[in-house]
Amino acid sequence: MAVNPDNAGARIAYRLTVLVRLIVGGIFLISGLAKIADPVRFLLTLREFQLLPSALESFLAVYLPWLEFLLGLCIVVGILHRTASLMIAGLNGAFIIAIVSVMARGIEVDCGCFGLLADALHLPDMADGKAIVRNLVLMAMCLHIFRSEATGWTMERYLGMRRPERP
């Protein structure tokens, strides 16, 4: 659906979608890279959750950060960004379940969301209610991206995979 250039509300919504895409994609790019830089630390964090068999923990410690990075890249660049946003929303749902699980069992654990970056920037990174709220906000942002048909600043639009629209 093309955006009517005379409609100020549509222009704002269009730009908001681009901004949300850049924020969500950027967060997952950075988060993935932070975990890729130190997979051993991420493996230890996964073990603290006490949810998975050790073979699955090892697998996730290596491949989950790359998945986060690639999905974030898809959203920022705009290639299959709607699909990537839905996958990230699903990941956030799984993260919420894991956090609720450790909270219910009384386990205090670093959620591992931002790896070494959390230490470097002194970010709070505990698996607690704040992490659940953060994941819910990210899920909502992902669902906004998924529902939006705005293709501004996307490779899909540039490559002609989608019809052009005007903000």
C-alpha positions in Angstrom: 0.0 0.0 0.0 1.5 3.3 -1.1 1.7 6.1 1.4 -0.1 9.3 0.5 2.5 12.1 0.6 -0.3 14.6 1.7 -1.1 12.6 4.8 1.2 13.8 7.6 0.1 10.9 9.9 1.1 8.3 7.3 4.5 10.0 6.8 5.1 9.9 10.6 4.1 6.2 10.8 6.4 5.4 7.8 9.4 7.1 9.5 8.5 5.5 12.8 8.6 2.1 11.2 12.0 2.8 9.7 13.3 4.0 13.2 11.8 1.0 14.9 13.5 -1.3 12.4 16.9 0.4 13.0 16.5 0.2 16.8 15.5 -3.5 16.9 17.9 -4.5 14.2 20.7 -2.6 15.9 20.0 -4.1 19.3 20.2 -7.6 17.9 23.3 -6.9 15.8 25.1 -5.6 18.9 23.8 -8.2 21.2 24.8 -11.0 18.8 28.3 -9.6 18.3 28.8 -9.2 22.0 28.0 -12.9 22.5 29.9 -14.0 19.4 33.0 -12.3 20.9 32.8 -14.5 24.0 30.9 -17.8 23.4 32.4 -19.4 26.6 30.8 -16.7 28.8 27.5 -17.1 27.0 27.7 -20.9 27.5 28.3 -20.4 31.2 25.3 -18.0 31.3 23.1 -20.6 29.6 24.2 -23.2 32.1 23.2 -21.0 35.0 19.6 -21.1 33.7 19.6 -24.9 34.3 17.0 -25.4 31.6 18.7 -27.4 28.8 20.8 -30.5 28.3 24.5 -29.6 28.1 24.7 -30.6 24.4 21.9 -28.2 23.6 23.6 -25.5 25.7 26.8 -25.8 23.7 24.9 -25.7 20.4 23.0 -22.6 21.5 26.1 -20.9 22.8 27.7 -21.1 19.4 24.7 -20.6 17.0 22.2 -18.4 18.8 24.4 -15.3 18.8 24.9 -15.8 15.0 21.2 -16.1 14.5 20.6 -12.9 16.5 23.2 -11.1 14.5 21.8 -12.3 11.1 18.2 -11.5 12.0 19.3 -8.1 13.2 21.2 -7.6 10.0 18.1 -8.6 7.9 16.0 -6.1 9.8 18.5 -3.2 9.5 19.3 -3.9 5.8 15.7 -4.7 4.9 16.0 -8.1 3.4 13.2 -10.4 4.7 12.8 -7.9 7.5 9.2 -8.9 8.3 10.1 -12.5 8.6 13.2 -11.7 10.7 11.1 -9.5 13.0 8.6 -12.3 13.6 11.5 -14.7 14.4 13.0 -12.2 16.8 9.6 -11.8 18.5 9.6 -15.6 18.9 13.1 -15.5 20.4 12.0 -12.8 22.8 9.1 -15.0 23.8 11.5 -17.9 24.5 13.7 -15.5 26.5 10.7 -14.4 28.6 9.9 -18.0 29.4 13.5 -18.7 30.4 13.6 -15.6 32.7 10.2 -16.4 34.3 11.5 -19.9 34.9 14.6 -18.8 36.8 12.7 -16.2 38.7 10.1 -18.8 39.8 12.9 -21.1 40.9 14.6 -18.3 42.9 17.8 -18.5 40.8 19.6 -15.1 40.4 21.4 -15.1 37.1 22.8 -12.6 34.6 20.5 -12.9 31.5 23.5 -12.8 29.1 21.6 -10.5 26.8 24.5 -8.2 26.0 27.5 -10.3 26.9 30.7 -8.4 27.4 29.1 -5.2 26.3 27.0 -5.2 29.5 30.2 -5.2 31.6 32.0 -2.6 29.4 29.0 -0.1 29.6 27.9 -1.1 33.1 24.5 -2.1 31.9 22.1 -3.9 34.2 21.8 -7.4 32.7 20.0 -9.5 35.3 17.2 -12.0 34.5 14.5 -10.1 36.3 11.3 -8.2 35.8 13.1 -5.4 33.9 14.4 -8.0 31.4 10.9 -9.3 30.9 9.6 -5.7 30.3 12.5 -5.1 27.9 11.7 -8.3 26.0 8.0 -7.4 25.8 8.8 -4.0 24.4 11.1 -5.6 21.8 8.3 -8.1 20.9 5.8 -5.2 20.4 8.3 -3.4 18.2 8.9 -6.6 16.2 5.2 -7.1 15.7 4.9 -3.5 14.5 7.6 -4.2 11.9 5.9 -7.4 10.9 2.5 -5.7 10.4 3.9 -2.6 8.6 4.1 -2.6 4.9 6.5 0.3 4.8 9.6 -0.6 2.7 11.5 2.6 3.2 15.3 2.2 3.4 15.1 -1.5 2.6 17.1 -3.6 0.1 13.8 -5.3 -0.9 12.6 -2.0 -2.2 15.9 -1.1 -3.8 16.2 -4.5 -5.5 12.6 -4.2 -6.7 11.2 -7.1 -4.7 8.5 -4.8 -3.4 6.7 -2.0 -5.2 8.0 1.4 -4.3 6.1 3.7 -2.0 6.5 7.3 -1.1 6.7 8.6 2.5 
